[in-house]
Amino acid sequence: MGERGFVADLAARSFGRVPEGPELMNPRTPGFEEKKRIRQAYFRLCLD
């Protein structure tokens, strides 16, 4: 595993570390929705 990226959504004034797969396996973990939101922002803003 290497360095993980960050994503910044300037319009929404939010940023975060892009989560990896294992972090999104259990929806009952603390911060799950926030991690999911950051991942969605990464796909929306950084990938074509």
mmCIF entry with sequence, helices, sheets and N, C-alpha, C, O atoms, coordinates in Angstrom:
data_MODEL
# 
_entry.id   MODEL 
# 
_entity.id                         1 
_entity.type                       polymer 
_entity.pdbx_number_of_molecules   1 
# 
_entity_poly.entity_id                      1 
_entity_poly.type                           'polypeptide(L)' 
_entity_poly.nstd_linkage                   no 
_entity_poly.nstd_monomer                   no 
_entity_poly.pdbx_seq_one_letter_code       MGERGFVADLAARSFGRVPEGPELMNPRTPGFEEKKRIRQAYFRLCLD 
_entity_poly.pdbx_seq_one_letter_code_can   MGERGFVADLAARSFGRVPEGPELMNPRTPGFEEKKRIRQAYFRLCLD 
_entity_poly.pdbx_strand_id                 A 
# 
loop_
_entity_poly_seq.entity_id 
_entity_poly_seq.num 
_entity_poly_seq.mon_id 
_entity_poly_seq.hetero 
1 1  MET n 
1 2  GLY n 
1 3  GLU n 
1 4  ARG n 
1 5  GLY n 
1 6  PHE n 
1 7  VAL n 
1 8  ALA n 
1 9  ASP n 
1 10 LEU n 
1 11 ALA n 
1 12 ALA n 
1 13 ARG n 
1 14 SER n 
1 15 PHE n 
1 16 GLY n 
1 17 ARG n 
1 18 VAL n 
1 19 PRO n 
1 20 GLU n 
1 21 GLY n 
1 22 PRO n 
1 23 GLU n 
1 24 LEU n 
1 25 MET n 
1 26 ASN n 
1 27 PRO n 
1 28 ARG n 
1 29 THR n 
1 30 PRO n 
1 31 GLY n 
1 32 PHE n 
1 33 GLU n 
1 34 GLU n 
1 35 LYS n 
1 36 LYS n 
1 37 ARG n 
1 38 ILE n 
1 39 ARG n 
1 40 GLN n 
1 41 ALA n 
1 42 TYR n 
1 43 PHE n 
1 44 ARG n 
1 45 LEU n 
1 46 CYS n 
1 47 LEU n 
1 48 ASP n 
# 
_struct_asym.id          A 
_struct_asym.entity_id   1 
# 
loop_
_struct_conf.conf_type_id 
_struct_conf.id 
_struct_conf.pdbx_PDB_helix_id 
_struct_conf.beg_label_comp_id 
_struct_conf.beg_label_asym_id 
_struct_conf.beg_label_seq_id 
_struct_conf.pdbx_beg_PDB_ins_code 
_struct_conf.end_label_comp_id 
_struct_conf.end_label_asym_id 
_struct_conf.end_label_seq_id 
_struct_conf.pdbx_end_PDB_ins_code 
_struct_conf.beg_auth_comp_id 
_struct_conf.beg_auth_asym_id 
_struct_conf.beg_auth_seq_id 
_struct_conf.end_auth_comp_id 
_struct_conf.end_auth_asym_id 
_struct_conf.end_auth_seq_id 
_struct_conf.pdbx_PDB_helix_class 
_struct_conf.details 
_struct_conf.pdbx_PDB_helix_length 
HELX_P HELX_P1 AA1 GLY A 21 ? LEU A 24 ? GLY A 21 LEU A 24 5 ? 4  
HELX_P HELX_P2 AA2 PHE A 32 ? CYS A 46 ? PHE A 32 CYS A 46 1 ? 15 
# 
_struct_conf_type.id          HELX_P 
_struct_conf_type.criteria    ? 
_struct_conf_type.reference   ? 
# 
_struct_sheet.id               AA1 
_struct_sheet.type             ? 
_struct_sheet.number_strands   2 
_struct_sheet.details          ? 
# 
_struct_sheet_order.sheet_id     AA1 
_struct_sheet_order.range_id_1   1 
_struct_sheet_order.range_id_2   2 
_struct_sheet_order.offset       ? 
_struct_sheet_order.sense        anti-parallel 
# 
loop_
_struct_sheet_range.sheet_id 
_struct_sheet_range.id 
_struct_sheet_range.beg_label_comp_id 
_struct_sheet_range.beg_label_asym_id 
_struct_sheet_range.beg_label_seq_id 
_struct_sheet_range.pdbx_beg_PDB_ins_code 
_struct_sheet_range.end_label_comp_id 
_struct_sheet_range.end_label_asym_id 
_struct_sheet_range.end_label_seq_id 
_struct_sheet_range.pdbx_end_PDB_ins_code 
_struct_sheet_range.beg_auth_comp_id 
_struct_sheet_range.beg_auth_asym_id 
_struct_sheet_range.beg_auth_seq_id 
_struct_sheet_range.end_auth_comp_id 
_struct_sheet_range.end_auth_asym_id 
_struct_sheet_range.end_auth_seq_id 
AA1 1 PHE A 6  ? ASP A 9  ? PHE A 6  ASP A 9  
AA1 2 SER A 14 ? ARG A 17 ? SER A 14 ARG A 17 
# 
loop_
_atom_site.group_PDB 
_atom_site.id 
_atom_site.type_symbol 
_atom_site.label_atom_id 
_atom_site.label_alt_id 
_atom_site.label_comp_id 
_atom_site.label_asym_id 
_atom_site.label_entity_id 
_atom_site.label_seq_id 
_atom_site.pdbx_PDB_ins_code 
_atom_site.Cartn_x 
_atom_site.Cartn_y 
_atom_site.Cartn_z 
_atom_site.occupancy 
_atom_site.B_iso_or_equiv 
_atom_site.pdbx_formal_charge 
_atom_site.auth_seq_id 
_atom_site.auth_comp_id 
_atom_site.auth_asym_id 
_atom_site.auth_atom_id 
_atom_site.pdbx_PDB_model_num 
ATOM 1   N N  . MET A 1 1  ? 0.832   -1.177 0.000   1.00 0.00 ? 1  MET A N  1 
ATOM 2   C CA . MET A 1 1  ? 0.000   0.000  0.000   1.00 0.00 ? 1  MET A CA 1 
ATOM 3   C C  . MET A 1 1  ? 0.878   1.242  0.000   1.00 0.00 ? 1  MET A C  1 
ATOM 4   O O  . MET A 1 1  ? 1.854   1.335  0.744   1.00 0.00 ? 1  MET A O  1 
ATOM 5   N N  . GLY A 1 2  ? 0.518   2.167  -0.830  1.00 0.00 ? 2  GLY A N  1 
ATOM 6   C CA . GLY A 1 2  ? 1.268   3.410  -0.900  1.00 0.00 ? 2  GLY A CA 1 
ATOM 7   C C  . GLY A 1 2  ? 0.499   4.560  -0.287  1.00 0.00 ? 2  GLY A C  1 
ATOM 8   O O  . GLY A 1 2  ? -0.463  4.381  0.459   1.00 0.00 ? 2  GLY A O  1 
ATOM 9   N N  . GLU A 1 3  ? 0.954   5.725  -0.626  1.00 0.00 ? 3  GLU A N  1 
ATOM 10  C CA . GLU A 1 3  ? 0.290   6.934  -0.151  1.00 0.00 ? 3  GLU A CA 1 
ATOM 11  C C  . GLU A 1 3  ? -1.124  7.013  -0.718  1.00 0.00 ? 3  GLU A C  1 
ATOM 12  O O  . GLU A 1 3  ? -1.376  6.634  -1.862  1.00 0.00 ? 3  GLU A O  1 
ATOM 13  N N  . ARG A 1 4  ? -2.022  7.505  0.094   1.00 0.00 ? 4  ARG A N  1 
ATOM 14  C CA . ARG A 1 4  ? -3.386  7.699  -0.384  1.00 0.00 ? 4  ARG A CA 1 
ATOM 15  C C  . ARG A 1 4  ? -3.594  9.167  -0.695  1.00 0.00 ? 4  ARG A C  1 
ATOM 16  O O  . ARG A 1 4  ? -3.005  10.045 -0.065  1.00 0.00 ? 4  ARG A O  1 
ATOM 17  N N  . GLY A 1 5  ? -4.437  9.412  -1.672  1.00 0.00 ? 5  GLY A N  1 
ATOM 18  C CA . GLY A 1 5  ? -4.677  10.773 -2.104  1.00 0.00 ? 5  GLY A CA 1 
ATOM 19  C C  . GLY A 1 5  ? -5.716  11.502 -1.275  1.00 0.00 ? 5  GLY A C  1 
ATOM 20  O O  . GLY A 1 5  ? -6.434  10.918 -0.463  1.00 0.00 ? 5  GLY A O  1 
ATOM 21  N N  . PHE A 1 6  ? -5.762  12.779 -1.512  1.00 0.00 ? 6  PHE A N  1 
ATOM 22  C CA . PHE A 1 6  ? -6.777  13.629 -0.917  1.00 0.00 ? 6  PHE A CA 1 
ATOM 23  C C  . PHE A 1 6  ? -7.612  14.204 -2.046  1.00 0.00 ? 6  PHE A C  1 
ATOM 24  O O  . PHE A 1 6  ? -7.142  14.354 -3.174  1.00 0.00 ? 6  PHE A O  1 
ATOM 25  N N  . VAL A 1 7  ? -8.842  14.519 -1.729  1.00 0.00 ? 7  VAL A N  1 
ATOM 26  C CA . VAL A 1 7  ? -9.710  15.175 -2.695  1.00 0.00 ? 7  VAL A CA 1 
ATOM 27  C C  . VAL A 1 7  ? -10.249 16.438 -2.032  1.00 0.00 ? 7  VAL A C  1 
ATOM 28  O O  . VAL A 1 7  ? -10.597 16.437 -0.851  1.00 0.00 ? 7  VAL A O  1 
ATOM 29  N N  . ALA A 1 8  ? -10.312 17.508 -2.810  1.00 0.00 ? 8  ALA A N  1 
ATOM 30  C CA . ALA A 1 8  ? -10.863 18.771 -2.320  1.00 0.00 ? 8  ALA A CA 1 
ATOM 31  C C  . ALA A 1 8  ? -11.962 19.224 -3.273  1.00 0.00 ? 8  ALA A C  1 
ATOM 32  O O  . ALA A 1 8  ? -11.751 19.336 -4.480  1.00 0.00 ? 8  ALA A O  1 
ATOM 33  N N  . ASP A 1 9  ? -13.123 19.479 -2.715  1.00 0.00 ? 9  ASP A N  1 
ATOM 34  C CA . ASP A 1 9  ? -14.250 20.003 -3.478  1.00 0.00 ? 9  ASP A CA 1 
ATOM 35  C C  . ASP A 1 9  ? -14.411 21.460 -3.063  1.00 0.00 ? 9  ASP A C  1 
ATOM 36  O O  . ASP A 1 9  ? -15.038 21.758 -2.046  1.00 0.00 ? 9  ASP A O  1 
ATOM 37  N N  . LEU A 1 10 ? -13.847 22.358 -3.848  1.00 0.00 ? 10 LEU A N  1 
ATOM 38  C CA . LEU A 1 10 ? -13.845 23.774 -3.488  1.00 0.00 ? 10 LEU A CA 1 
ATOM 39  C C  . LEU A 1 10 ? -15.249 24.360 -3.453  1.00 0.00 ? 10 LEU A C  1 
ATOM 40  O O  . LEU A 1 10 ? -15.548 25.202 -2.606  1.00 0.00 ? 10 LEU A O  1 
ATOM 41  N N  . ALA A 1 11 ? -16.105 23.926 -4.357  1.00 0.00 ? 11 ALA A N  1 
ATOM 42  C CA . ALA A 1 11 ? -17.472 24.445 -4.389  1.00 0.00 ? 11 ALA A CA 1 
ATOM 43  C C  . ALA A 1 11 ? -18.239 24.071 -3.123  1.00 0.00 ? 11 ALA A C  1 
ATOM 44  O O  . ALA A 1 11 ? -19.036 24.863 -2.619  1.00 0.00 ? 11 ALA A O  1 
ATOM 45  N N  . ALA A 1 12 ? -17.999 22.871 -2.614  1.00 0.00 ? 12 ALA A N  1 
ATOM 46  C CA . ALA A 1 12 ? -18.687 22.402 -1.405  1.00 0.00 ? 12 ALA A CA 1 
ATOM 47  C C  . ALA A 1 12 ? -17.905 22.724 -0.136  1.00 0.00 ? 12 ALA A C  1 
ATOM 48  O O  . ALA A 1 12 ? -18.372 22.475 0.976   1.00 0.00 ? 12 ALA A O  1 
ATOM 49  N N  . ARG A 1 13 ? -16.702 23.287 -0.320  1.00 0.00 ? 13 ARG A N  1 
ATOM 50  C CA . ARG A 1 13 ? -15.825 23.614 0.813   1.00 0.00 ? 13 ARG A CA 1 
ATOM 51  C C  . ARG A 1 13 ? -15.572 22.393 1.697   1.00 0.00 ? 13 ARG A C  1 
ATOM 52  O O  . ARG A 1 13 ? -15.729 22.443 2.917   1.00 0.00 ? 13 ARG A O  1 
ATOM 53  N N  . SER A 1 14 ? -15.179 21.307 1.053   1.00 0.00 ? 14 SER A N  1 
ATOM 54  C CA . SER A 1 14 ? -14.887 20.079 1.791   1.00 0.00 ? 14 SER A CA 1 
ATOM 55  C C  . SER A 1 14 ? -13.638 19.419 1.227   1.00 0.00 ? 14 SER A C  1 
ATOM 56  O O  . SER A 1 14 ? -13.267 19.642 0.074   1.00 0.00 ? 14 SER A O  1 
ATOM 57  N N  . PHE A 1 15 ? -13.000 18.610 2.051   1.00 0.00 ? 15 PHE A N  1 
ATOM 58  C CA . PHE A 1 15 ? -11.840 17.855 1.616   1.00 0.00 ? 15 PHE A CA 1 
ATOM 59  C C  . PHE A 1 15 ? -11.730 16.617 2.489   1.00 0.00 ? 15 PHE A C  1 
ATOM 60  O O  . PHE A 1 15 ? -12.344 16.534 3.553   1.00 0.00 ? 15 PHE A O  1 
ATOM 61  N N  . GLY A 1 16 ? -10.946 15.662 2.027   1.00 0.00 ? 16 GLY A N  1 
ATOM 62  C CA . GLY A 1 16 ? -10.739 14.464 2.823   1.00 0.00 ? 16 GLY A CA 1 
ATOM 63  C C  . GLY A 1 16 ? -9.809  13.488 2.149   1.00 0.00 ? 16 GLY A C  1 
ATOM 64  O O  . GLY A 1 16 ? -9.521  13.594 0.957   1.00 0.00 ? 16 GLY A O  1 
ATOM 65  N N  . ARG A 1 17 ? -9.345  12.537 2.930   1.00 0.00 ? 17 ARG A N  1 
ATOM 66  C CA . ARG A 1 17 ? -8.486  11.467 2.433   1.00 0.00 ? 17 ARG A CA 1 
ATOM 67  C C  . ARG A 1 17 ? -9.363  10.441 1.731   1.00 0.00 ? 17 ARG A C  1 
ATOM 68  O O  . ARG A 1 17 ? -10.396 10.033 2.260   1.00 0.00 ? 17 ARG A O  1 
ATOM 69  N N  . VAL A 1 18 ? -8.953  10.032 0.552   1.00 0.00 ? 18 VAL A N  1 
ATOM 70  C CA . VAL A 1 18 ? -9.729  9.068  -0.218  1.00 0.00 ? 18 VAL A CA 1 
ATOM 71  C C  . VAL A 1 18 ? -9.659  7.713  0.478   1.00 0.00 ? 18 VAL A C  1 
ATOM 72  O O  . VAL A 1 18 ? -8.569  7.166  0.651   1.00 0.00 ? 18 VAL A O  1 
ATOM 73  N N  . PRO A 1 19 ? -10.814 7.158  0.881   1.00 0.00 ? 19 PRO A N  1 
ATOM 74  C CA . PRO A 1 19 ? -10.812 5.873  1.579   1.00 0.00 ? 19 PRO A CA 1 
ATOM 75  C C  . PRO A 1 19 ? -10.540 4.717  0.625   1.00 0.00 ? 19 PRO A C  1 
ATOM 76  O O  . PRO A 1 19 ? -10.789 4.810  -0.577  1.00 0.00 ? 19 PRO A O  1 
ATOM 77  N N  . GLU A 1 20 ? -10.027 3.632  1.181   1.00 0.00 ? 20 GLU A N  1 
ATOM 78  C CA . GLU A 1 20 ? -9.791  2.418  0.410   1.00 0.00 ? 20 GLU A CA 1 
ATOM 79  C C  . GLU A 1 20 ? -10.945 1.453  0.643   1.00 0.00 ? 20 GLU A C  1 
ATOM 80  O O  . GLU A 1 20 ? -11.779 1.674  1.522   1.00 0.00 ? 20 GLU A O  1 
ATOM 81  N N  . GLY A 1 21 ? -10.991 0.397  -0.135  1.00 0.00 ? 21 GLY A N  1 
ATOM 82  C CA . GLY A 1 21 ? -12.074 -0.577 -0.082  1.00 0.00 ? 21 GLY A CA 1 
ATOM 83  C C  . GLY A 1 21 ? -12.431 -1.105 1.293   1.00 0.00 ? 21 GLY A C  1 
ATOM 84  O O  . GLY A 1 21 ? -13.606 -1.078 1.660   1.00 0.00 ? 21 GLY A O  1 
ATOM 85  N N  . PRO A 1 22 ? -11.452 -1.594 2.087   1.00 0.00 ? 22 PRO A N  1 
ATOM 86  C CA . PRO A 1 22 ? -11.798 -2.170 3.389   1.00 0.00 ? 22 PRO A CA 1 
ATOM 87  C C  . PRO A 1 22 ? -12.504 -1.186 4.323   1.00 0.00 ? 22 PRO A C  1 
ATOM 88  O O  . PRO A 1 22 ? -13.285 -1.604 5.178   1.00 0.00 ? 22 PRO A O  1 
ATOM 89  N N  . GLU A 1 23 ? -12.243 0.089  4.174   1.00 0.00 ? 23 GLU A N  1 
ATOM 90  C CA . GLU A 1 23 ? -12.881 1.094  5.026   1.00 0.00 ? 23 GLU A CA 1 
ATOM 91  C C  . GLU A 1 23 ? -14.366 1.251  4.716   1.00 0.00 ? 23 GLU A C  1 
ATOM 92  O O  . GLU A 1 23 ? -15.122 1.793  5.522   1.00 0.00 ? 23 GLU A O  1 
ATOM 93  N N  . LEU A 1 24 ? -14.774 0.776  3.553   1.00 0.00 ? 24 LEU A N  1 
ATOM 94  C CA . LEU A 1 24 ? -16.163 0.937  3.136   1.00 0.00 ? 24 LEU A CA 1 
ATOM 95  C C  . LEU A 1 24 ? -16.947 -0.366 3.207   1.00 0.00 ? 24 LEU A C  1 
ATOM 96  O O  . LEU A 1 24 ? -18.038 -0.460 2.644   1.00 0.00 ? 24 LEU A O  1 
ATOM 97  N N  . MET A 1 25 ? -16.410 -1.365 3.886   1.00 0.00 ? 25 MET A N  1 
ATOM 98  C CA . MET A 1 25 ? -17.064 -2.671 3.962   1.00 0.00 ? 25 MET A CA 1 
ATOM 99  C C  . MET A 1 25 ? -18.212 -2.707 4.972   1.00 0.00 ? 25 MET A C  1 
ATOM 100 O O  . MET A 1 25 ? -19.213 -3.386 4.742   1.00 0.00 ? 25 MET A O  1 
ATOM 101 N N  . ASN A 1 26 ? -18.080 -1.994 6.070   1.00 0.00 ? 26 ASN A N  1 
ATOM 102 C CA . ASN A 1 26 ? -19.062 -2.070 7.144   1.00 0.00 ? 26 ASN A CA 1 
ATOM 103 C C  . ASN A 1 26 ? -19.741 -0.717 7.332   1.00 0.00 ? 26 ASN A C  1 
ATOM 104 O O  . ASN A 1 26 ? -19.108 0.227  7.805   1.00 0.00 ? 26 ASN A O  1 
ATOM 105 N N  . PRO A 1 27 ? -21.024 -0.607 6.968   1.00 0.00 ? 27 PRO A N  1 
ATOM 106 C CA . PRO A 1 27 ? -21.711 0.675  7.099   1.00 0.00 ? 27 PRO A CA 1 
ATOM 107 C C  . PRO A 1 27 ? -21.959 1.106  8.544   1.00 0.00 ? 27 PRO A C  1 
ATOM 108 O O  . PRO A 1 27 ? -22.401 2.230  8.781   1.00 0.00 ? 27 PRO A O  1 
ATOM 109 N N  . ARG A 1 28 ? -21.684 0.238  9.504   1.00 0.00 ? 28 ARG A N  1 
ATOM 110 C CA . ARG A 1 28 ? -21.895 0.591  10.915  1.00 0.00 ? 28 ARG A CA 1 
ATOM 111 C C  . ARG A 1 28 ? -20.667 1.224  11.552  1.00 0.00 ? 28 ARG A C  1 
ATOM 112 O O  . ARG A 1 28 ? -20.726 1.652  12.704  1.00 0.00 ? 28 ARG A O  1 
ATOM 113 N N  . THR A 1 29 ? -19.561 1.290  10.829  1.00 0.00 ? 29 THR A N  1 
ATOM 114 C CA . THR A 1 29 ? -18.353 1.888  11.398  1.00 0.00 ? 29 THR A CA 1 
ATOM 115 C C  . THR A 1 29 ? -18.510 3.405  11.501  1.00 0.00 ? 29 THR A C  1 
ATOM 116 O O  . THR A 1 29 ? -19.201 4.017  10.687  1.00 0.00 ? 29 THR A O  1 
ATOM 117 N N  . PRO A 1 30 ? -17.873 4.004  12.496  1.00 0.00 ? 30 PRO A N  1 
ATOM 118 C CA . PRO A 1 30 ? -17.959 5.460  12.644  1.00 0.00 ? 30 PRO A CA 1 
ATOM 119 C C  . PRO A 1 30 ? -17.404 6.179  11.417  1.00 0.00 ? 30 PRO A C  1 
ATOM 120 O O  . PRO A 1 30 ? -16.345 5.820  10.903  1.00 0.00 ? 30 PRO A O  1 
ATOM 121 N N  . GLY A 1 31 ? -18.117 7.176  10.963  1.00 0.00 ? 31 GLY A N  1 
ATOM 122 C CA . GLY A 1 31 ? -17.660 7.973  9.832   1.00 0.00 ? 31 GLY A CA 1 
ATOM 123 C C  . GLY A 1 31 ? -17.911 7.353  8.472   1.00 0.00 ? 31 GLY A C  1 
ATOM 124 O O  . GLY A 1 31 ? -17.399 7.847  7.467   1.00 0.00 ? 31 GLY A O  1 
ATOM 125 N N  . PHE A 1 32 ? -18.689 6.279  8.419   1.00 0.00 ? 32 PHE A N  1 
ATOM 126 C CA . PHE A 1 32 ? -18.918 5.581  7.153   1.00 0.00 ? 32 PHE A CA 1 
ATOM 127 C C  . PHE A 1 32 ? -19.517 6.505  6.092   1.00 0.00 ? 32 PHE A C  1 
ATOM 128 O O  . PHE A 1 32 ? -19.040 6.532  4.958   1.00 0.00 ? 32 PHE A O  1 
ATOM 129 N N  . GLU A 1 33 ? -20.545 7.251  6.446   1.00 0.00 ? 33 GLU A N  1 
ATOM 130 C CA . GLU A 1 33 ? -21.201 8.127  5.466   1.00 0.00 ? 33 GLU A CA 1 
ATOM 131 C C  . GLU A 1 33 ? -20.254 9.209  4.960   1.00 0.00 ? 33 GLU A C  1 
ATOM 132 O O  . GLU A 1 33 ? -20.278 9.556  3.779   1.00 0.00 ? 33 GLU A O  1 
ATOM 133 N N  . GLU A 1 34 ? -19.425 9.739  5.846   1.00 0.00 ? 34 GLU A N  1 
ATOM 134 C CA . GLU A 1 34 ? -18.446 10.755 5.446   1.00 0.00 ? 34 GLU A CA 1 
ATOM 135 C C  . GLU A 1 34 ? -17.424 10.158 4.478   1.00 0.00 ? 34 GLU A C  1 
ATOM 136 O O  . GLU A 1 34 ? -17.070 10.790 3.483   1.00 0.00 ? 34 GLU A O  1 
ATOM 137 N N  . LYS A 1 35 ? -16.952 8.947  4.766   1.00 0.00 ? 35 LYS A N  1 
ATOM 138 C CA . LYS A 1 35 ? -15.998 8.279  3.874   1.00 0.00 ? 35 LYS A CA 1 
ATOM 139 C C  . LYS A 1 35 ? -16.627 8.011  2.514   1.00 0.00 ? 35 LYS A C  1 
ATOM 140 O O  . LYS A 1 35 ? -15.984 8.163  1.475   1.00 0.00 ? 35 LYS A O  1 
ATOM 141 N N  . LYS A 1 36 ? -17.884 7.613  2.538   1.00 0.00 ? 36 LYS A N  1 
ATOM 142 C CA . LYS A 1 36 ? -18.596 7.345  1.296   1.00 0.00 ? 36 LYS A CA 1 
ATOM 143 C C  . LYS A 1 36 ? -18.736 8.632  0.469   1.00 0.00 ? 36 LYS A C  1 
ATOM 144 O O  . LYS A 1 36 ? -18.578 8.610  -0.751  1.00 0.00 ? 36 LYS A O  1 
ATOM 145 N N  . ARG A 1 37 ? -19.029 9.740  1.135   1.00 0.00 ? 37 ARG A N  1 
ATOM 146 C CA . ARG A 1 37 ? -19.167 11.027 0.461   1.00 0.00 ? 37 ARG A CA 1 
ATOM 147 C C  . ARG A 1 37 ? -17.838 11.466 -0.161  1.00 0.00 ? 37 ARG A C  1 
ATOM 148 O O  . ARG A 1 37 ? -17.810 11.967 -1.285  1.00 0.00 ? 37 ARG A O  1 
ATOM 149 N N  . ILE A 1 38 ? -16.749 11.277 0.570   1.00 0.00 ? 38 ILE A N  1 
ATOM 150 C CA . ILE A 1 38 ? -15.421 11.644 0.059   1.00 0.00 ? 38 ILE A CA 1 
ATOM 151 C C  . ILE A 1 38 ? -15.072 10.797 -1.159  1.00 0.00 ? 38 ILE A C  1 
ATOM 152 O O  . ILE A 1 38 ? -14.540 11.309 -2.144  1.00 0.00 ? 38 ILE A O  1 
ATOM 153 N N  . ARG A 1 39 ? -15.365 9.526  -1.094  1.00 0.00 ? 39 ARG A N  1 
ATOM 154 C CA . ARG A 1 39 ? -15.080 8.633  -2.225  1.00 0.00 ? 39 ARG A CA 1 
ATOM 155 C C  . ARG A 1 39 ? -15.885 9.040  -3.457  1.00 0.00 ? 39 ARG A C  1 
ATOM 156 O O  . ARG A 1 39 ? -15.361 9.046  -4.571  1.00 0.00 ? 39 ARG A O  1 
ATOM 157 N N  . GLN A 1 40 ? -17.150 9.377  -3.256  1.00 0.00 ? 40 GLN A N  1 
ATOM 158 C CA . GLN A 1 40 ? -17.986 9.814  -4.373  1.00 0.00 ? 40 GLN A CA 1 
ATOM 159 C C  . GLN A 1 40 ? -17.458 11.113 -4.975  1.00 0.00 ? 40 GLN A C  1 
ATOM 160 O O  . GLN A 1 40 ? -17.474 11.282 -6.194  1.00 0.00 ? 40 GLN A O  1 
ATOM 161 N N  . ALA A 1 41 ? -16.992 12.027 -4.133  1.00 0.00 ? 41 ALA A N  1 
ATOM 162 C CA . ALA A 1 41 ? -16.412 13.280 -4.630  1.00 0.00 ? 41 ALA A CA 1 
ATOM 163 C C  . ALA A 1 41 ? -15.158 12.991 -5.446  1.00 0.00 ? 41 ALA A C  1 
ATOM 164 O O  . ALA A 1 41 ? -14.923 13.631 -6.472  1.00 0.00 ? 41 ALA A O  1 
ATOM 165 N N  . TYR A 1 42 ? -14.354 12.035 -4.999  1.00 0.00 ? 42 TYR A N  1 
ATOM 166 C CA . TYR A 1 42 ? -13.145 11.660 -5.742  1.00 0.00 ? 42 TYR A CA 1 
ATOM 167 C C  . TYR A 1 42 ? -13.507 11.169 -7.142  1.00 0.00 ? 42 TYR A C  1 
ATOM 168 O O  . TYR A 1 42 ? -12.905 11.595 -8.128  1.00 0.00 ? 42 TYR A O  1 
ATOM 169 N N  . PHE A 1 43 ? -14.485 10.277 -7.227  1.00 0.00 ? 43 PHE A N  1 
ATOM 170 C CA . PHE A 1 43 ? -14.880 9.758  -8.536  1.00 0.00 ? 43 PHE A CA 1 
ATOM 171 C C  . PHE A 1 43 ? -15.464 10.866 -9.412  1.00 0.00 ? 43 PHE A C  1 
ATOM 172 O O  . PHE A 1 43 ? -15.210 10.902 -10.616 1.00 0.00 ? 43 PHE A O  1 
ATOM 173 N N  . ARG A 1 44 ? -16.231 11.754 -8.827  1.00 0.00 ? 44 ARG A N  1 
ATOM 174 C CA . ARG A 1 44 ? -16.873 12.829 -9.581  1.00 0.00 ? 44 ARG A CA 1 
ATOM 175 C C  . ARG A 1 44 ? -15.861 13.869 -10.066 1.00 0.00 ? 44 ARG A C  1 
ATOM 176 O O  . ARG A 1 44 ? -15.949 14.337 -11.201 1.00 0.00 ? 44 ARG A O  1 
ATOM 177 N N  . LEU A 1 45 ? -14.911 14.229 -9.220  1.00 0.00 ? 45 LEU A N  1 
ATOM 178 C CA . LEU A 1 45 ? -13.998 15.328 -9.531  1.00 0.00 ? 45 LEU A CA 1 
ATOM 179 C C  . LEU A 1 45 ? -12.683 14.899 -10.180 1.00 0.00 ? 45 LEU A C  1 
ATOM 180 O O  . LEU A 1 45 ? -12.074 15.676 -10.916 1.00 0.00 ? 45 LEU A O  1 
ATOM 181 N N  . CYS A 1 46 ? -12.245 13.684 -9.916  1.00 0.00 ? 46 CYS A N  1 
ATOM 182 C CA . CYS A 1 46 ? -10.889 13.298 -10.334 1.00 0.00 ? 46 CYS A CA 1 
ATOM 183 C C  . CYS A 1 46 ? -10.824 12.263 -11.444 1.00 0.00 ? 46 CYS A C  1 
ATOM 184 O O  . CYS A 1 46 ? -9.769  12.086 -12.053 1.00 0.00 ? 46 CYS A O  1 
ATOM 185 N N  . LEU A 1 47 ? -11.913 11.583 -11.720 1.00 0.00 ? 47 LEU A N  1 
ATOM 186 C CA . LEU A 1 47 ? -11.895 10.550 -12.751 1.00 0.00 ? 47 LEU A CA 1 
ATOM 187 C C  . LEU A 1 47 ? -12.851 10.907 -13.872 1.00 0.00 ? 47 LEU A C  1 
ATOM 188 O O  . LEU A 1 47 ? -13.914 11.482 -13.635 1.00 0.00 ? 47 LEU A O  1 
ATOM 189 N N  . ASP A 1 48 ? -12.477 10.571 -15.067 1.00 0.00 ? 48 ASP A N  1 
ATOM 190 C CA . ASP A 1 48 ? -13.354 10.800 -16.224 1.00 0.00 ? 48 ASP A CA 1 
ATOM 191 C C  . ASP A 1 48 ? -14.113 9.542  -16.538 1.00 0.00 ? 48 ASP A C  1 
ATOM 192 O O  . ASP A 1 48 ? -14.908 9.519  -17.478 1.00 0.00 ? 48 ASP A O  1 
# 
